[in-house]
Amino acid sequence: MKPGDLVRPTNSCGGKPGGTRCETAIVLNSYLSHCEDVQVDSQRYVSVDVYEFELACSCGIFQELDYEGRLELINESR
């Protein structure tokens, strides 16, 4: 994902905790947060890059780490 992409945050938005979550947000900025070793089977680990995104929705601006698909890219051609 890159700045300007429209995404669907599945975990949170810029609003107050416990409030209604926005359905869409726009990516303002992204950067590599860190690398992690993830176990893929009982004997093997792979290194995975974890990115942090700065997002804006109608509630405000917030940050989100992209762990296991917390951000879904919205295909604008649909």
C-alpha positions, 0 to 999 in steps of 0.5 A: 500500500502507498500514500493515497490508497483507500483501505478498510481498517478491520481493527480500529479507526481514529475515533474514540474507543468503543465507538462506531468504526469507520468503514474506510480510511486513506493512507497518508504515510507508510514506513517499515516498523520492524522485522519479525521471525514468524514460525511457519511450521514446527521446524521453520521460521521466516523473516517478515517485514511489518509496516506501520501506516498513518491513516486518516478517516472522518474521525481523525488521524491514527496509526496502524501496524499491518499485522495479519491483514488488519488493513484491506486494500479497497479495489477502486475498479469494483 
